[in-house]
Amino acid sequence: MYEIKELSDQLKKICEYEISRGNRVQRVDKPAGTNCPLAVIFHAPLDVSGFLKMYGLPNGVETWENRDRHYPLEKGYVCGDTRHVLAGPTR
């Protein structure tokens, strides 16, 4: 299992939620591109609607989706302050 100490505080509750429902971290990209210093990518799709229904969207966090077919199609969250990302496949 990955230890993700650097993850922004705004995304930690979402990360814990995903792990509690059995989702596994597939990889941690550091950096994950020019505008993203840290991306935590999960093995299975994230339960975005389930998390939002239970907890709402944390301050400073937006939902995010990559539709550029040059990269893996992923969906998740991005923190506006740190530009950290939590994502999983869109399948």
Residue pairs with C-beta under 8 A, 6 or more apart in sequence:
1 24
1 25
2 25
2 27
2 28
2 40
4 15
4 25
4 28
4 38
4 40
6 30
6 38
6 84
7 15
7 38
7 40
7 84
7 86
8 79
8 81
8 82
8 84
10 58
10 59
10 60
10 61
10 79
10 81
10 82
11 40
11 58
11 61
11 77
11 79
11 84
11 86
13 55
13 58
14 46
14 51
14 58
14 61
14 77
14 86
15 40
15 86
17 47
17 51
17 54
17 55
18 42
18 46
18 47
18 86
18 88
19 25
21 47
21 50
23 42
23 43
23 44
23 46
23 47
23 88
24 42
24 43
24 44
25 40
25 41
25 42
25 43
26 41
26 42
26 43
27 41
28 38
28 39
28 40
28 41
29 36
29 38
29 39
29 41
30 37
30 38
30 39
31 37
31 38
32 38
32 39
32 85
33 39
35 83
36 78
36 83
36 84
36 85
37 82
37 83
37 84
38 82
38 84
38 85
39 84
39 85
39 86
39 87
40 84
40 85
40 86
40 87
41 72
41 74
41 87
41 88
42 76
42 86
42 87
42 88
43 88
44 88
44 89
45 75
45 88
45 89
45 90
45 91
46 75
46 76
46 77
46 86
46 87
46 88
48 63
48 75
48 76
48 77
57 63
60 79
60 80
60 81
61 77
61 78
61 79
61 80
62 77
62 78
62 80
63 75
63 76
63 77
64 75
64 76
64 77
64 78
64 85
64 87
65 74
65 75
65 76
65 90
66 72
66 73
66 74
66 75
66 87
67 73
72 89
73 89
73 90
73 91
74 87
74 88
74 89
74 90
75 87
75 88
75 89
75 90
76 85
76 86
76 87
76 88
77 85
77 86
77 87
78 84
78 85
79 85
